[in-house]
Amino acid sequence: MSAIRDGRLWLFSYGTLQLEHVQNDLFGRTLASDPDALTGFILDSIAITDPDVLATSGMEVHKILRRSKDAPPIAGVALAIMAADLPAVDDYEGENYARIAVTLASGRRAFVYVAPEQD
């Protein structure tokens, strides 16, 4: 099952994308959300230096997910967005994150931004 259906999709957020002011800045609206969780990752942090991201989030340290086989579920929310919203999120997350498709605890398919795989 694809993470995109009829131009609509779910985006799993465990950090700043849950903040209403970040959503309004990126999408021009507050998004509908459902509590959900993701397994197979650990929660870490990353220092943000991009001035645009710093201005939007107001935070110098953001959360980031790194793959881990034996980790407890990461709580977050599934945000309902349109496929046309993805470029704004890609720009916001920048080179520090990679967008991947996952299956959440609820069984829904979603995109999530995680630490890029290291070679």
matplotlib code that plots the C-alpha trace (Angstrom):
import matplotlib.pyplot as plt

x = [0.0, 1.4, 1.9, 0.1, -3.6, -5.7, -3.1, -3.5, -1.0, 0.1, 3.2, 4.5, 5.8, 7.7, 9.0, 8.6, 6.1, 3.5, 3.8, 0.9, 3.1, 5.4, 2.4, 1.0, 4.3, 4.9, 1.3, -0.7, -3.0, -3.1, -3.2, -5.5, -3.6, -4.0, -1.8, 0.4, 3.7, 6.7, 9.0, 12.5, 14.1, 15.6, 15.1, 18.2, 18.8, 20.6, 21.8, 20.1, 22.1, 19.8, 18.6, 15.3, 14.5, 15.7, 13.3, 10.4, 10.8, 12.4, 14.6, 18.3, 18.0, 15.6, 14.7, 15.9, 15.2, 18.0, 17.4, 17.6, 16.2, 15.5, 13.9, 10.6, 8.0, 8.4, 5.2, 4.0, 1.2, 0.2, -0.5, -2.9, -1.3, -1.5, 1.2, 1.7, 2.8, 5.8, 8.2, 7.7, 8.5, 11.5, 12.9, 12.2, 13.9, 16.8, 19.9, 19.9, 17.0, 15.9, 12.2, 11.2, 7.9, 7.0, 4.2, 3.0, 1.7, -1.8, -1.1, -1.3, 1.4, 3.2, 6.3, 8.7, 11.9, 14.9, 18.7, 20.1, 21.7, 25.5, 27.5]
y = [0.0, 3.4, 6.3, 8.5, 8.0, 10.3, 13.1, 12.7, 11.2, 10.7, 12.2, 10.9, 13.6, 13.1, 16.7, 20.2, 19.4, 18.9, 22.6, 24.7, 27.7, 25.5, 24.0, 27.4, 28.6, 25.6, 24.9, 28.0, 25.9, 23.7, 20.0, 17.2, 14.7, 11.3, 9.9, 7.0, 5.4, 4.0, 1.2, 0.3, 3.7, 5.5, 9.1, 11.3, 15.1, 17.2, 20.8, 22.9, 25.7, 26.6, 30.1, 29.6, 26.4, 28.2, 31.1, 28.8, 26.4, 28.8, 25.8, 25.2, 21.5, 19.2, 15.5, 13.0, 9.2, 6.7, 3.1, 0.6, -2.9, -3.2, 0.1, 1.0, 2.6, 6.3, 8.2, 11.0, 11.9, 11.1, 14.4, 14.5, 16.4, 16.7, 15.3, 19.0, 19.8, 17.5, 20.0, 22.4, 19.7, 18.5, 22.1, 22.5, 19.2, 19.8, 17.7, 16.6, 14.3, 11.7, 11.0, 7.4, 5.4, 3.4, 1.5, 3.0, 1.1, 1.8, 0.0, 3.1, 3.9, 7.3, 9.2, 10.1, 12.1, 10.2, 10.4, 9.6, 6.1, 6.2, 4.3]
z = [0.0, -1.0, 1.5, -1.1, -2.0, -4.1, -3.5, 0.3, 2.6, 6.1, 7.6, 10.9, 13.2, 16.4, 16.7, 15.5, 12.7, 15.5, 16.4, 15.2, 14.3, 12.2, 10.4, 9.7, 8.4, 6.1, 5.0, 5.7, 8.0, 11.0, 10.1, 11.2, 13.3, 14.9, 17.7, 16.4, 17.0, 15.0, 15.9, 14.6, 15.6, 18.6, 19.3, 19.2, 18.8, 16.2, 16.2, 13.5, 11.8, 8.8, 9.6, 7.9, 10.0, 13.1, 12.4, 11.7, 14.7, 17.1, 18.3, 17.8, 18.7, 16.9, 17.4, 14.8, 14.5, 13.9, 13.0, 15.9, 16.0, 19.8, 20.7, 22.3, 20.0, 19.3, 20.1, 17.7, 15.4, 11.9, 10.1, 7.2, 4.3, 0.5, -1.8, -2.9, 0.6, 0.5, -1.1, 1.8, 4.3, 2.3, 2.3, 6.0, 6.9, 4.6, 4.2, 7.8, 7.2, 4.7, 3.9, 3.9, 3.8, 6.9, 8.4, 11.7, 14.7, 13.5, 10.3, 8.1, 5.6, 6.1, 5.3, 8.1, 8.2, 9.7, 9.9, 6.5, 6.2, 6.7, 4.1]

ax = plt.figure().add_subplot(projection="3d")
ax.plot(x, y, z, "-o")
ax.set_aspect("equal")
plt.show()
